[in-house]
Amino acid sequence: MSRAEILPPALPPRGLSRLMAAAYVGISATKFDELVRDQRMPQPKRVDSRKLWDRYELDEAFNSLPEDNADSKAWDEVFP
């Protein structure tokens, strides 16, 4: 059985491969590697020889990234 057949679609896996983790946060694998190196994304967990990223840690790291407010208008200017 494949993973898709074992887990219901509403239950995503907790541990994500490098490619899945990069896609989860919406960036390329190369950019993800850069963010892991400079500690803006978490280090992986080890399961024998596999590296897995914890989805919850990715959420925390993503939430900690700075907002891009340079070009944005105040909310009440956009939606008066």
Distance bins in CASP14 RR format, pairs under 12 A and 6 or more apart:
PFRMAT RR
TARGET T0000
AUTHOR 0000-0000-0000
RMODE 2
METHOD distances of the structure
MODEL  1
1 7 0 0 0 0 0 1 0 0 0 0 0
3 9 0 0 0 0 0 1 0 0 0 0 0
3 11 0 0 0 0 0 1 0 0 0 0 0
3 12 0 0 0 0 0 1 0 0 0 0 0
3 13 1 0 0 1 0 0 0 0 0 0 0
3 15 0 0 0 0 0 1 0 0 0 0 0
3 16 0 0 0 0 0 1 0 0 0 0 0
3 17 0 0 0 0 0 1 0 0 0 0 0
3 20 0 0 0 0 0 1 0 0 0 0 0
4 11 0 0 0 0 0 1 0 0 0 0 0
4 12 0 0 0 0 0 1 0 0 0 0 0
4 13 0 0 0 0 0 1 0 0 0 0 0
6 13 0 0 0 0 1 0 0 0 0 0 0
7 13 1 0 0 1 0 0 0 0 0 0 0
7 14 0 0 0 0 0 1 0 0 0 0 0
7 15 0 0 0 0 0 1 0 0 0 0 0
11 55 0 0 0 0 0 1 0 0 0 0 0
12 20 0 0 0 0 1 0 0 0 0 0 0
12 21 0 0 0 0 0 1 0 0 0 0 0
12 23 0 0 0 0 0 1 0 0 0 0 0
12 24 0 0 0 0 1 0 0 0 0 0 0
12 55 1 0 0 1 0 0 0 0 0 0 0
12 56 0 0 0 0 0 1 0 0 0 0 0
12 58 0 0 0 0 0 1 0 0 0 0 0
12 59 0 0 0 0 0 1 0 0 0 0 0
13 20 1 0 0 1 0 0 0 0 0 0 0
13 21 0 0 0 0 0 1 0 0 0 0 0
13 24 0 0 0 0 0 1 0 0 0 0 0
13 52 0 0 0 0 1 0 0 0 0 0 0
13 53 0 0 0 0 0 1 0 0 0 0 0
13 54 0 0 0 0 0 1 0 0 0 0 0
13 55 1 0 0 1 0 0 0 0 0 0 0
13 56 0 0 0 0 0 1 0 0 0 0 0
13 58 0 0 0 0 0 1 0 0 0 0 0
14 20 0 0 0 0 0 1 0 0 0 0 0
14 21 0 0 0 0 0 1 0 0 0 0 0
14 24 0 0 0 0 0 1 0 0 0 0 0
14 45 0 0 0 0 1 0 0 0 0 0 0
14 47 0 0 0 0 0 1 0 0 0 0 0
14 52 0 0 0 0 1 0 0 0 0 0 0
14 53 0 0 0 0 1 0 0 0 0 0 0
14 54 1 0 0 1 0 0 0 0 0 0 0
14 55 1 0 1 0 0 0 0 0 0 0 0
14 56 1 0 0 1 0 0 0 0 0 0 0
14 57 0 0 0 0 1 0 0 0 0 0 0
14 58 0 0 0 0 0 1 0 0 0 0 0
14 59 0 0 0 0 0 1 0 0 0 0 0
15 21 0 0 0 0 1 0 0 0 0 0 0
15 24 0 0 0 0 1 0 0 0 0 0 0
15 42 0 0 0 0 0 1 0 0 0 0 0
15 44 0 0 0 0 1 0 0 0 0 0 0
15 45 1 0 0 1 0 0 0 0 0 0 0
15 46 0 0 0 0 0 1 0 0 0 0 0
15 47 0 0 0 0 1 0 0 0 0 0 0
15 50 0 0 0 0 1 0 0 0 0 0 0
15 51 0 0 0 0 1 0 0 0 0 0 0
15 52 1 0 1 0 0 0 0 0 0 0 0
15 53 1 0 0 1 0 0 0 0 0 0 0
15 54 1 0 0 1 0 0 0 0 0 0 0
15 55 1 0 0 1 0 0 0 0 0 0 0
15 56 0 0 0 0 1 0 0 0 0 0 0
15 57 0 0 0 0 1 0 0 0 0 0 0
15 58 0 0 0 0 1 0 0 0 0 0 0
16 22 0 0 0 0 1 0 0 0 0 0 0
16 23 0 0 0 0 1 0 0 0 0 0 0
16 24 1 0 1 0 0 0 0 0 0 0 0
16 25 0 0 0 0 1 0 0 0 0 0 0
16 29 0 0 0 0 0 1 0 0 0 0 0
16 32 0 0 0 0 0 1 0 0 0 0 0
16 41 0 0 0 0 0 1 0 0 0 0 0
16 42 0 0 0 0 0 1 0 0 0 0 0
16 44 0 0 0 0 1 0 0 0 0 0 0
16 45 0 0 0 0 0 1 0 0 0 0 0
16 50 0 0 0 0 0 1 0 0 0 0 0
16 51 0 0 0 0 1 0 0 0 0 0 0
16 52 1 0 0 1 0 0 0 0 0 0 0
16 53 1 0 1 0 0 0 0 0 0 0 0
16 54 1 0 0 1 0 0 0 0 0 0 0
16 55 1 0 1 0 0 0 0 0 0 0 0
16 56 0 0 0 0 0 1 0 0 0 0 0
16 57 0 0 0 0 0 1 0 0 0 0 0
16 58 1 0 0 1 0 0 0 0 0 0 0
16 59 0 0 0 0 0 1 0 0 0 0 0
17 23 0 0 0 0 1 0 0 0 0 0 0
17 24 0 0 0 0 0 1 0 0 0 0 0
17 29 0 0 0 0 1 0 0 0 0 0 0
17 32 0 0 0 0 0 1 0 0 0 0 0
17 44 0 0 0 0 1 0 0 0 0 0 0
17 45 0 0 0 0 0 1 0 0 0 0 0
17 47 0 0 0 0 0 1 0 0 0 0 0
17 50 1 0 0 1 0 0 0 0 0 0 0
17 51 1 0 0 1 0 0 0 0 0 0 0
17 52 1 0 0 1 0 0 0 0 0 0 0
17 53 1 0 0 1 0 0 0 0 0 0 0
17 55 0 0 0 0 0 1 0 0 0 0 0
18 24 0 0 0 0 0 1 0 0 0 0 0
18 25 0 0 0 0 0 1 0 0 0 0 0
18 27 0 0 0 0 0 1 0 0 0 0 0
18 28 0 0 0 0 0 1 0 0 0 0 0
18 29 1 0 1 0 0 0 0 0 0 0 0
18 30 0 0 0 0 0 1 0 0 0 0 0
18 31 0 0 0 0 0 1 0 0 0 0 0
18 32 1 0 0 1 0 0 0 0 0 0 0
18 33 1 0 0 1 0 0 0 0 0 0 0
18 35 0 0 0 0 0 1 0 0 0 0 0
18 36 0 0 0 0 1 0 0 0 0 0 0
18 41 0 0 0 0 0 1 0 0 0 0 0
18 43 0 0 0 0 0 1 0 0 0 0 0
18 44 1 0 0 1 0 0 0 0 0 0 0
18 50 0 0 0 0 0 1 0 0 0 0 0
18 51 1 0 0 1 0 0 0 0 0 0 0
18 52 0 0 0 0 1 0 0 0 0 0 0
18 53 1 0 0 1 0 0 0 0 0 0 0
18 58 0 0 0 0 0 1 0 0 0 0 0
19 25 0 0 0 0 0 1 0 0 0 0 0
19 26 0 0 0 0 0 1 0 0 0 0 0
19 27 0 0 0 0 0 1 0 0 0 0 0
19 28 0 0 0 0 1 0 0 0 0 0 0
19 29 1 0 1 0 0 0 0 0 0 0 0
19 30 0 0 0 0 0 1 0 0 0 0 0
19 32 0 0 0 0 1 0 0 0 0 0 0
19 33 0 0 0 0 0 1 0 0 0 0 0
19 51 0 0 0 0 0 1 0 0 0 0 0
19 52 0 0 0 0 0 1 0 0 0 0 0
19 53 0 0 0 0 0 1 0 0 0 0 0
20 26 0 0 0 0 0 1 0 0 0 0 0
20 29 0 0 0 0 1 0 0 0 0 0 0
20 32 0 0 0 0 0 1 0 0 0 0 0
20 44 0 0 0 0 0 1 0 0 0 0 0
20 51 0 0 0 0 0 1 0 0 0 0 0
20 52 0 0 0 0 1 0 0 0 0 0 0
20 53 1 0 0 1 0 0 0 0 0 0 0
20 54 0 0 0 0 0 1 0 0 0 0 0
20 55 0 0 0 0 1 0 0 0 0 0 0
20 58 0 0 0 0 1 0 0 0 0 0 0
21 27 0 0 0 0 1 0 0 0 0 0 0
21 28 0 0 0 0 0 1 0 0 0 0 0
21 29 0 0 0 0 1 0 0 0 0 0 0
21 31 0 0 0 0 0 1 0 0 0 0 0
21 32 1 0 0 1 0 0 0 0 0 0 0
21 33 0 0 0 0 0 1 0 0 0 0 0
21 35 0 0 0 0 0 1 0 0 0 0 0
21 36 0 0 0 0 1 0 0 0 0 0 0
21 41 1 0 0 1 0 0 0 0 0 0 0
21 42 0 0 0 0 1 0 0 0 0 0 0
21 43 0 0 0 0 0 1 0 0 0 0 0
21 44 0 0 0 0 1 0 0 0 0 0 0
21 45 0 0 0 0 0 1 0 0 0 0 0
21 51 0 0 0 0 1 0 0 0 0 0 0
21 52 0 0 0 0 1 0 0 0 0 0 0
21 53 1 1 0 0 0 0 0 0 0 0 0
21 54 0 0 0 0 1 0 0 0 0 0 0
21 55 0 0 0 0 1 0 0 0 0 0 0
21 56 0 0 0 0 0 1 0 0 0 0 0
21 57 0 0 0 0 1 0 0 0 0 0 0
21 58 1 0 1 0 0 0 0 0 0 0 0
21 59 0 0 0 0 0 1 0 0 0 0 0
21 61 0 0 0 0 0 1 0 0 0 0 0
21 62 0 0 0 0 0 1 0 0 0 0 0
22 28 1 0 0 1 0 0 0 0 0 0 0
22 29 1 0 1 0 0 0 0 0 0 0 0
22 30 0 0 0 0 1 0 0 0 0 0 0
22 31 1 0 0 1 0 0 0 0 0 0 0
22 32 1 1 0 0 0 0 0 0 0 0 0
22 33 0 0 0 0 1 0 0 0 0 0 0
22 34 0 0 0 0 0 1 0 0 0 0 0
22 35 0 0 0 0 1 0 0 0 0 0 0
22 36 0 0 0 0 1 0 0 0 0 0 0
22 41 0 0 0 0 1 0 0 0 0 0 0
22 44 0 0 0 0 0 1 0 0 0 0 0
22 53 0 0 0 0 1 0 0 0 0 0 0
22 58 0 0 0 0 1 0 0 0 0 0 0
22 62 0 0 0 0 0 1 0 0 0 0 0
23 29 0 0 0 0 1 0 0 0 0 0 0
23 31 0 0 0 0 0 1 0 0 0 0 0
23 32 0 0 0 0 1 0 0 0 0 0 0
23 53 0 0 0 0 0 1 0 0 0 0 0
23 55 0 0 0 0 0 1 0 0 0 0 0
23 58 0 0 0 0 0 1 0 0 0 0 0
24 32 0 0 0 0 1 0 0 0 0 0 0
24 41 0 0 0 0 0 1 0 0 0 0 0
24 53 0 0 0 0 1 0 0 0 0 0 0
24 54 0 0 0 0 0 1 0 0 0 0 0
24 55 1 0 0 1 0 0 0 0 0 0 0
24 56 0 0 0 0 0 1 0 0 0 0 0
24 57 0 0 0 0 0 1 0 0 0 0 0
24 58 1 0 1 0 0 0 0 0 0 0 0
24 59 0 0 0 0 1 0 0 0 0 0 0
24 61 0 0 0 0 0 1 0 0 0 0 0
24 62 0 0 0 0 1 0 0 0 0 0 0
25 31 0 0 0 0 1 0 0 0 0 0 0
25 32 1 0 0 1 0 0 0 0 0 0 0
25 35 0 0 0 0 1 0 0 0 0 0 0
25 36 0 0 0 0 0 1 0 0 0 0 0
25 40 0 0 0 0 0 1 0 0 0 0 0
25 41 1 0 0 1 0 0 0 0 0 0 0
25 42 0 0 0 0 0 1 0 0 0 0 0
25 53 0 0 0 0 1 0 0 0 0 0 0
25 55 0 0 0 0 0 1 0 0 0 0 0
25 57 0 0 0 0 0 1 0 0 0 0 0
25 58 1 0 1 0 0 0 0 0 0 0 0
25 59 0 0 0 0 1 0 0 0 0 0 0
25 60 0 0 0 0 0 1 0 0 0 0 0
25 61 1 0 0 1 0 0 0 0 0 0 0
25 62 1 0 1 0 0 0 0 0 0 0 0
25 63 0 0 0 0 0 1 0 0 0 0 0
25 64 0 0 0 0 0 1 0 0 0 0 0
25 65 0 0 0 0 1 0 0 0 0 0 0
26 32 0 0 0 0 1 0 0 0 0 0 0
26 35 0 0 0 0 0 1 0 0 0 0 0
26 41 0 0 0 0 0 1 0 0 0 0 0
26 58 0 0 0 0 0 1 0 0 0 0 0
26 62 0 0 0 0 1 0 0 0 0 0 0
26 65 0 0 0 0 0 1 0 0 0 0 0
27 33 0 0 0 0 1 0 0 0 0 0 0
27 34 0 0 0 0 1 0 0 0 0 0 0
27 35 1 0 0 1 0 0 0 0 0 0 0
27 36 0 0 0 0 0 1 0 0 0 0 0
27 40 0 0 0 0 0 1 0 0 0 0 0
27 41 0 0 0 0 1 0 0 0 0 0 0
27 58 0 0 0 0 0 1 0 0 0 0 0
27 61 0 0 0 0 0 1 0 0 0 0 0
27 62 0 0 0 0 1 0 0 0 0 0 0
27 65 0 0 0 0 0 1 0 0 0 0 0
28 34 0 0 0 0 1 0 0 0 0 0 0
28 35 0 0 0 0 0 1 0 0 0 0 0
29 35 0 0 0 0 0 1 0 0 0 0 0
29 36 0 0 0 0 0 1 0 0 0 0 0
29 41 0 0 0 0 0 1 0 0 0 0 0
29 53 0 0 0 0 0 1 0 0 0 0 0
30 36 0 0 0 0 0 1 0 0 0 0 0
30 37 0 0 0 0 0 1 0 0 0 0 0
31 37 0 0 0 0 0 1 0 0 0 0 0
31 38 0 0 0 0 0 1 0 0 0 0 0
31 40 0 0 0 0 0 1 0 0 0 0 0
31 41 0 0 0 0 1 0 0 0 0 0 0
32 38 0 0 0 0 0 1 0 0 0 0 0
32 40 0 0 0 0 1 0 0 0 0 0 0
32 41 1 0 0 1 0 0 0 0 0 0 0
32 42 0 0 0 0 0 1 0 0 0 0 0
32 44 0 0 0 0 0 1 0 0 0 0 0
32 51 0 0 0 0 0 1 0 0 0 0 0
32 53 0 0 0 0 1 0 0 0 0 0 0
32 58 0 0 0 0 1 0 0 0 0 0 0
32 61 0 0 0 0 0 1 0 0 0 0 0
32 62 0 0 0 0 0 1 0 0 0 0 0
33 40 0 0 0 0 0 1 0 0 0 0 0
33 41 0 0 0 0 1 0 0 0 0 0 0
33 43 0 0 0 0 0 1 0 0 0 0 0
33 44 0 0 0 0 0 1 0 0 0 0 0
33 51 0 0 0 0 0 1 0 0 0 0 0
33 53 0 0 0 0 0 1 0 0 0 0 0
34 40 0 0 0 0 1 0 0 0 0 0 0
34 41 0 0 0 0 1 0 0 0 0 0 0
35 41 1 0 1 0 0 0 0 0 0 0 0
35 42 0 0 0 0 1 0 0 0 0 0 0
35 43 0 0 0 0 0 1 0 0 0 0 0
35 53 0 0 0 0 0 1 0 0 0 0 0
35 58 0 0 0 0 0 1 0 0 0 0 0
35 61 1 0 0 1 0 0 0 0 0 0 0
35 62 0 0 0 0 1 0 0 0 0 0 0
35 64 0 0 0 0 0 1 0 0 0 0 0
35 65 0 0 0 0 1 0 0 0 0 0 0
36 42 1 0 0 1 0 0 0 0 0 0 0
36 43 1 0 0 1 0 0 0 0 0 0 0
36 44 1 0 0 1 0 0 0 0 0 0 0
36 51 0 0 0 0 1 0 0 0 0 0 0
36 53 0 0 0 0 1 0 0 0 0 0 0
36 57 0 0 0 0 0 1 0 0 0 0 0
36 58 0 0 0 0 0 1 0 0 0 0 0
36 61 0 0 0 0 1 0 0 0 0 0 0
37 43 0 0 0 0 1 0 0 0 0 0 0
38 61 0 0 0 0 0 1 0 0 0 0 0
38 65 0 0 0 0 0 1 0 0 0 0 0
39 57 0 0 0 0 0 1 0 0 0 0 0
39 61 0 0 0 0 1 0 0 0 0 0 0
39 64 0 0 0 0 0 1 0 0 0 0 0
39 65 0 0 0 0 0 1 0 0 0 0 0
40 57 0 0 0 0 0 1 0 0 0 0 0
40 58 0 0 0 0 0 1 0 0 0 0 0
40 60 0 0 0 0 0 1 0 0 0 0 0
40 61 1 0 0 1 0 0 0 0 0 0 0
40 62 0 0 0 0 1 0 0 0 0 0 0
40 63 0 0 0 0 0 1 0 0 0 0 0
40 64 1 0 0 1 0 0 0 0 0 0 0
40 65 1 0 0 1 0 0 0 0 0 0 0
40 66 0 0 0 0 1 0 0 0 0 0 0
41 53 1 0 0 1 0 0 0 0 0 0 0
41 54 0 0 0 0 0 1 0 0 0 0 0
41 57 0 0 0 0 1 0 0 0 0 0 0
41 58 1 0 0 1 0 0 0 0 0 0 0
41 59 0 0 0 0 0 1 0 0 0 0 0
41 60 0 0 0 0 0 1 0 0 0 0 0
41 61 1 0 1 0 0 0 0 0 0 0 0
41 62 0 0 0 0 1 0 0 0 0 0 0
41 63 0 0 0 0 0 1 0 0 0 0 0
41 64 0 0 0 0 1 0 0 0 0 0 0
41 65 0 0 0 0 1 0 0 0 0 0 0
42 51 0 0 0 0 0 1 0 0 0 0 0
42 52 0 0 0 0 0 1 0 0 0 0 0
42 53 1 0 0 1 0 0 0 0 0 0 0
42 54 1 0 0 1 0 0 0 0 0 0 0
42 55 0 0 0 0 0 1 0 0 0 0 0
42 56 0 0 0 0 1 0 0 0 0 0 0
42 57 1 0 1 0 0 0 0 0 0 0 0
42 58 1 0 0 1 0 0 0 0 0 0 0
42 59 0 0 0 0 0 1 0 0 0 0 0
42 60 1 0 0 1 0 0 0 0 0 0 0
42 61 1 0 1 0 0 0 0 0 0 0 0
42 62 0 0 0 0 0 1 0 0 0 0 0
42 64 0 0 0 0 0 1 0 0 0 0 0
43 51 0 0 0 0 1 0 0 0 0 0 0
43 52 0 0 0 0 0 1 0 0 0 0 0
43 53 0 0 0 0 1 0 0 0 0 0 0
43 54 0 0 0 0 1 0 0 0 0 0 0
43 57 0 0 0 0 1 0 0 0 0 0 0
43 58 0 0 0 0 0 1 0 0 0 0 0
43 61 0 0 0 0 0 1 0 0 0 0 0
44 50 0 0 0 0 1 0 0 0 0 0 0
44 51 1 1 0 0 0 0 0 0 0 0 0
44 52 1 0 1 0 0 0 0 0 0 0 0
44 53 1 0 1 0 0 0 0 0 0 0 0
44 54 0 0 0 0 1 0 0 0 0 0 0
44 55 0 0 0 0 0 1 0 0 0 0 0
44 57 0 0 0 0 1 0 0 0 0 0 0
44 58 0 0 0 0 0 1 0 0 0 0 0
45 51 1 0 0 1 0 0 0 0 0 0 0
45 52 1 0 1 0 0 0 0 0 0 0 0
45 53 1 0 0 1 0 0 0 0 0 0 0
45 54 1 0 0 1 0 0 0 0 0 0 0
45 55 0 0 0 0 0 1 0 0 0 0 0
45 56 0 0 0 0 0 1 0 0 0 0 0
45 57 0 0 0 0 1 0 0 0 0 0 0
45 58 0 0 0 0 0 1 0 0 0 0 0
46 52 1 0 0 1 0 0 0 0 0 0 0
46 53 0 0 0 0 0 1 0 0 0 0 0
46 54 0 0 0 0 0 1 0 0 0 0 0
47 53 0 0 0 0 0 1 0 0 0 0 0
47 54 0 0 0 0 0 1 0 0 0 0 0
52 58 0 0 0 0 0 1 0 0 0 0 0
53 59 0 0 0 0 0 1 0 0 0 0 0
53 60 0 0 0 0 0 1 0 0 0 0 0
53 61 0 0 0 0 1 0 0 0 0 0 0
53 62 0 0 0 0 0 1 0 0 0 0 0
54 60 0 0 0 0 1 0 0 0 0 0 0
54 61 0 0 0 0 1 0 0 0 0 0 0
55 61 0 0 0 0 0 1 0 0 0 0 0
55 62 0 0 0 0 0 1 0 0 0 0 0
56 62 0 0 0 0 0 1 0 0 0 0 0
56 63 0 0 0 0 0 1 0 0 0 0 0
57 63 0 0 0 0 0 1 0 0 0 0 0
57 64 0 0 0 0 0 1 0 0 0 0 0
58 64 0 0 0 0 0 1 0 0 0 0 0
58 65 0 0 0 0 0 1 0 0 0 0 0
59 65 0 0 0 0 0 1 0 0 0 0 0
69 75 0 0 0 0 0 1 0 0 0 0 0
71 78 0 0 0 0 0 1 0 0 0 0 0
72 78 0 0 0 0 1 0 0 0 0 0 0
73 79 0 0 0 0 1 0 0 0 0 0 0
73 80 0 0 0 0 0 1 0 0 0 0 0
74 80 0 0 0 0 0 1 0 0 0 0 0
END
